[in-house]
Amino acid sequence: MSRTEKEPQASCCSSHAEPEFNVKSTSSCCSEEDASTTSTCYGSDTNTKEDQTATTSSSCSTGESKDKQVEPVDRESKETKTLEFKIHGMDCPSCAATIEKALLKTEGIQSVRVNYGTGKMAVSANDRSVYDLVPDQVHKLGFKAEPLVKNTNMQTYKIEGMDCGSCAMTIEKHLSKNPTIQEVHVNFSTGKMQIDHSTNQNEIIKEVQRAGFDASLDSQRQGTANQKKKWISTTTISGIFLALGFIGSFTSVTPGFITALYAVAILIGGFKPAKSAFYAIKSGSLDMNVLMSSAAIGAALIGEWFEGATVVWLFALGNTLQNRSIERTRESIRSLINLTPSEATIKSGDQLIRKPVEEVEVNAIIVIKPGEKIPLDGEILSGTSSINQAPITGESLPVDKQRGDTVYAGTVNESGSLEVKVTKLVEDTTIAKIIHLVEEAQEKKAPTQAFVDRFANVYTPIVFSLALLVMVVPPLFGFGSWGEWVYKGLALLVVACPCALVISTPVAIVSAIGNAAKNGVLIKGGTFLEKAGAIQAIAFDKTGTLTEGKPNVAEVISLYNNREELIGITRTIEEHSTHPIAKAITIYAEERKISAKKGEDFKAIAGKGAQATINGIEYFAGKPKLFKDMEVPLKEIEERMESLQRDGNTLIVVGTRTEVLGLIAVADSIRDITVQSIQKLKQVGMGEMVMLTGDNDGTAKKIVAETGIDRYFAELLPEDKVIAVKKLQDEGKSVAMVGDGINDAPALATADLGIAMGGAGTDTAMETADIVLMADNLEKLPHTIRLSRRAMNIIKQNVWFSLITKVAALALIFPGFLTLWMAVLSDTGAALLVILNSMRLLRQK
């Protein structure tokens, strides 16, 4: 639900047009669904070469809902197809117009529609090859375009055995050489592979195994994992032979037998990394398997069998521990899937039938008993209950729900029995979207991670080349024996592996994003996690963010000391209106058990108020302007009215055509959690907190005084909020904007970081912002800032620790202090410590 503070043409939307309480729409004639986008209010219409008005019937019809199919008009060709793009970098509605005009000049494009509010663009063309030109054309204009249509042929596989990003690269390069594979993406952070192929599943699994890793279709992962637990690992067997050889060296066993034990340990423990190394070299990658295999083989060739066996075993042990630790961070998101039950109880006539959630259709009636988890998103038809929404929103207290309220899959019904009408299929539920968005976020590289990866790509071949030079050059010039320098070169090879450095960032980001998701916060990628940690100022929208977004009666003034009579007359007039102010007055009367009178001839007076006839007398309730237009004197209450308006109240005057009976003051109340959240943000060291509002200066001052906000900008239109954010940025601050994700879209896009509230209730909020607070309050914002700052500190710790470990190892090689097995231990140990340090983010409360 959108909330606006200023509504330019409110007169045709409701009988009361006070700006701060319009809870429905962003434009005077737009419906609530239209309000999900803001293109209509900024004039971003569809342009077509033949007819620019073909797809719009009025100025408000351009706002498409999220799921609505774009249907471009093309009179030349019936083969016209439409492709949607996500546009990044637009900071004002004129950007949308610029992109539209520029793309319409491209040959083959029939129509272009850019929606500034949602950041989406629909392009229609009669030749699919034209779509390939779109990203480049948009890039030339200073923006970025990403196709929204994903390859429907892509399959998802779980990959096991990856312990750093270079493993993912090896798999990608190996598989991309297979002619039956059209596209492949492997992500180390999530342990997933997306692949488009024309062969069968078993062949894909075999190809991945040839590269030295294990693969299984996403749905089969658990079964294969359980099967593997029955077998003794090769690491254990290799370790047993290494231990036997080491013990035998202290006995009278022949040296040849001991060497054989070490050789078996190398063969068993090193087979898998050697196979991976073969395919890595074949595909042009220089990963850790290549480096470790080279070190083990080299050690054996110069007669250091114990060293070679120790290298293999420590490497295998380190990989096993790393894989288990990384898997725990990945499970932090996978565990969200287990929040929803696999079956639902369907009401069919008088019978209750259990069905898998995948088979339940929209509009089916499901029954949820006390203590059960809700299987699908829906709307309550009957019953009342308290729902624990913590898995979705992170709210600490259960929320009371009744008929007409929305419930979400994965939440827990704590008390009463409910009948719920299903509104979304299992794959479209809020929890499913959360899982999808979080997994996408984990796959996006943060700037720090991208830099580290670039560094590692340069560092590894340089040190590898240096190791080869160390092995060859000194003995050629007579500076020691070949065995001595080959050994040092092999140690340098092991140190060349930048495993700890490469995983220093992604594991921390996965852990932080997983923690946030479990606490009702969606962080859409490492970039935004980093930005949140660097934020110096936060700009808050007022209505619906700092305040409830709905009015409450603050004061009733009766001129004839007949308070109940005044409220009864006002309720009679307002009961027939759906305006938020009218609802507030009706609820106020209901709570005090003041009933409505018998009225007739109910009428709405556009933009001014409403009227009704009671006992033959016409009564009016509305703005002061309504009574001024009727020339009813207001002098008796004028001073009181001015005082109430200065304090931020909206006034409803009640009276007849000849006299005023009294007035009712209505105000938006501050959320209980707002003041606590502001205080906590100050405690974590937030530099400045600013309020942006469309209200008058008096109202703004009152809110600022009550909440502890540092500064405010008042009487703003939506486009003025963009100017306010830019002003803060011009002052040298990194600015976050917090709003509802709909009407605040321009300001959210302009800010360095856009934070939307109430993501559980609006798809638009989940799409438009960089960070989404699933609950409709600020409770989790301080946690998000703390988490992001701690994540940045841990990433810095990891990077510096990895670099210092490498420098120390390099320094100790040449004096001969660092043995080969110590080099392996330092590398795998450093990687393991980096992972464990990152996992601390999973446990942050």
Disulfide bonds with the S-S distance in Angstrom:
none
